[in-house]
Amino acid sequence: MQRAISTHMLANHHLTAVWLDRIWDAGIPLVEIFCARQHLDYRDKAQVTELGYWFRDAELKLHSLHSPMYSDDAWGRTGGPDAVINIAEPVKSKRLKMVEEIKRALEVAETIPFRYLIQHLGVAGEEFEERKVEAAFSSLEEISLFAGQRGVEVLLENTPNAFSSAKRLLYFFEATHLKLNVCFDLGHAHMNEGVEAAYRLLAPRIRSTHIHDNDAKLDLHLFPFVDPGGSIDWERAMGALGSAPEQYPLLLELRSAPDVVRPVESACRVFEHLERLASKEPARTTEPDPVSPSGVSDGSEGRVGPLRALEELARTTASPLRVSDGSESRIGPVRALEELARTTEPDPASPSRVSDGSEGRVGPVRASKQNDS
């Protein structure tokens, strides 16, 4: 999985090339820009143009843009009730204004090309209502058309509400027949069905990710392995994500961290932990390490020697083995061991290293077995 990071953790800072340089210098090839107007004011042509010049000559690629959640520059605190952007808003006149705000953000693609727009379906704590399904459908039809004309694909993000959990997203796709894919947010899944259950439901549609930790109650966007209070089982979570490493990047969406010294470098340490977990392979009985745990037939793990390993190999084989008379037969572990020992005997005329390190010629009984074959 490619490394990617969201500028969400810098969202209280005006986004400049200096921040983007830090991300690239840390060896991260992909970035998602979080659309908050105090950070990226997508209506400010000067800021967008300046960033466009930087991306034109940069190796860092803009992977995605997170759709704006508020129309003001203070997390919805100064713009009144209409400052919160909700594409599932049932009142059409309000909803159309919100869709227009998202279109303004999408116009960034005319200056800085990007692949995906990450879109929330409803807001935090949104209750499920059928009329909101119709409202969201109308919004997404218009947003998807506008995005597609600019080479952008809309991804719906699973969020911690009753409207866009993994199960509700599947219901929404079925009800509307919209052919949309998803951004899989592990932290939000942890607050809903659980990471593994949500992943199984959404896996074929996942095109991007949001990685962060929380306590399963609050949407904290904690740094995994760094911040206290997170409760995601990262070994199991990365076991799921690691099953399709070419399908999506590993994209960190972390909290604004004024208390974290050098947050980009801290994010790199998180990547290293996650990548180690994702690269872990299950123990194999066919090539056990005599000093490491190996899965055995009853599902337990134990330290096994070469004899036990050969027994396991013989037990688990389901294919016919050719025996000394030329016939094929399905054979039990003891016979399999005999056959394996017989076919791996050293040449009777060549020296063979024995257990005490000396070399000796094999005896006549052993040689005759070789000649019989």
RARAVEN-V747219 format. One record per residue. RES is the residue in one letter. SS is DSSP state (A for helix, B for strand, O for the rest). NEAR is the number of other C-alpha atoms within 8 Angstrom. Layout:
RES/SS/NEAR
RES/SS/NEAR
This chain:
M/O/9
Q/O/8
R/B/11
A/B/13
I/B/11
S/B/13
T/A/11
H/A/11
M/A/11
L/A/10
A/O/13
N/O/8
H/O/7
H/O/8
L/O/9
T/O/7
A/A/8
V/A/6
W/A/8
L/A/9
D/A/8
R/A/9
I/A/10
W/A/11
D/A/7
A/O/9
G/O/6
I/O/12
P/O/11
L/B/12
V/B/14
E/B/13
I/B/12
F/B/14
C/O/14
A/O/14
R/O/11
Q/O/11
H/O/13
L/O/13
D/O/11
Y/O/13
R/O/6
D/O/7
K/A/7
A/A/6
Q/A/10
V/A/14
T/A/9
E/A/8
L/A/11
G/A/10
Y/A/8
W/A/9
F/A/12
R/A/7
D/A/6
A/O/7
E/O/7
L/O/11
K/B/10
L/B/14
H/B/10
S/B/12
L/B/13
H/B/11
S/O/12
P/O/12
M/O/10
Y/B/11
S/O/12
D/O/12
D/O/10
A/O/8
W/O/9
G/O/13
R/O/8
T/O/9
G/O/9
G/O/7
P/A/6
D/A/7
A/A/12
V/B/9
I/O/11
N/O/11
I/O/13
A/O/13
E/O/12
P/O/8
V/O/6
K/A/8
S/A/6
K/A/9
R/A/14
L/A/9
K/A/8
M/A/11
V/A/12
E/A/8
E/A/10
I/A/11
K/A/11
R/A/10
A/A/12
L/A/11
E/A/10
V/A/11
A/A/11
E/A/7
T/O/9
I/O/12
P/O/9
F/O/12
R/O/10
Y/B/11
L/B/14
I/B/13
Q/B/10
H/B/10
L/O/14
G/O/12
V/O/9
A/O/7
G/O/7
E/O/9
E/O/7
F/O/7
E/O/7
E/A/6
R/A/7
K/A/11
V/A/10
E/A/9
A/A/13
A/A/12
F/A/10
S/A/8
S/A/13
L/A/9
E/A/8
E/A/9
I/A/12
S/A/10
L/A/8
F/A/10
A/A/14
G/A/9
Q/O/7
R/O/10
G/O/10
V/O/12
E/B/10
V/B/13
L/B/13
L/B/12
E/B/13
N/O/16
T/O/12
P/O/13
N/O/12
A/O/10
F/O/12
S/O/14
S/O/14
A/A/12
K/A/9
R/A/10
L/A/11
L/A/10
Y/A/8
F/A/10
F/A/11
E/A/8
A/A/6
T/A/7
H/O/7
L/O/7
K/O/5
L/O/9
N/B/10
V/B/13
C/B/14
F/B/14
D/B/12
L/A/12
G/A/16
H/A/11
A/A/17
H/A/12
M/A/12
N/O/9
E/O/10
G/O/9
V/A/11
E/A/9
A/A/8
A/A/12
Y/A/11
R/A/7
L/A/9
L/A/12
A/A/7
P/A/4
R/A/8
I/B/13
R/B/12
S/B/12
T/B/14
H/B/13
I/B/12
H/O/13
D/B/14
N/O/16
D/O/10
A/O/12
K/O/6
L/O/7
D/O/10
L/O/8
H/O/11
L/B/12
F/O/12
P/O/9
F/O/7
V/O/7
D/O/8
P/O/5
G/O/6
G/O/11
S/O/8
I/O/11
D/O/6
W/A/8
E/A/8
R/A/8
A/A/11
M/A/11
G/A/11
A/A/9
L/A/10
G/A/10
S/A/6
A/A/7
P/O/9
E/O/6
Q/O/9
Y/O/12
P/O/13
L/B/12
L/B/12
L/B/12
E/O/13
L/O/12
R/O/10
S/O/9
A/O/8
P/O/5
D/O/4
V/O/7
V/O/6
R/O/6
P/A/8
V/A/9
E/A/8
S/A/10
A/A/10
C/A/9
R/A/8
V/A/12
F/A/9
E/A/8
H/A/9
L/A/10
E/A/8
R/A/8
L/A/11
A/A/11
S/O/7
K/O/7
E/O/4
P/O/4
A/O/8
R/O/8
T/O/11
T/O/8
E/O/6
P/O/12
D/O/8
P/O/8
V/O/6
S/O/8
P/B/11
S/B/13
G/B/11
V/O/10
S/O/6
D/O/4
G/O/6
S/O/7
E/B/8
G/B/8
R/B/9
V/O/13
G/O/7
P/A/7
L/A/6
R/A/8
A/A/13
L/A/10
E/A/11
E/A/13
L/A/10
A/A/11
R/A/8
T/A/6
T/O/6
A/O/5
S/O/5
P/O/8
L/B/8
R/B/8
V/O/9
S/O/7
D/O/4
G/O/6
S/O/7
E/B/8
S/B/8
R/O/8
I/O/8
G/O/8
P/A/10
V/A/7
R/A/8
A/A/10
L/A/11
E/A/8
E/A/10
L/A/8
A/A/8
R/A/9
T/A/6
T/O/6
E/O/7
P/O/6
D/O/7
P/O/11
A/O/6
S/O/7
P/O/10
S/B/9
R/B/8
V/O/8
S/O/5
D/O/4
G/O/6
S/O/7
E/B/8
G/B/8
R/O/9
V/O/10
G/O/7
P/A/6
V/A/6
R/A/9
A/A/10
S/A/8
K/A/9
Q/A/11
N/A/6
D/A/5
S/O/5
